[in-house]
Amino acid sequence: TSTAAHIAQNIANTIKVRRKALGITQEELADMAGIDRTYASQLERAIANPSLTVLCKVANSLGLELIDLINDCDAKN
């Protein structure tokens, strides 16, 4: 597995865990971030290739900063 794929999977896991901890659905997250629900699902499964803008919107919707998603990845390894 490439480093990029590994990071993407960790970010996906962080998004999913944080969303569930906040008690919101994928649809609610998508609405908050201004993305489609199916795209939110793809983010959580690490099959989307999001832009930095999308990652920032998702992080903000989860009450995080983009760096928090990256730092969480480091903490899990």
Disulfide bonds with the S-S distance in Angstrom:
none
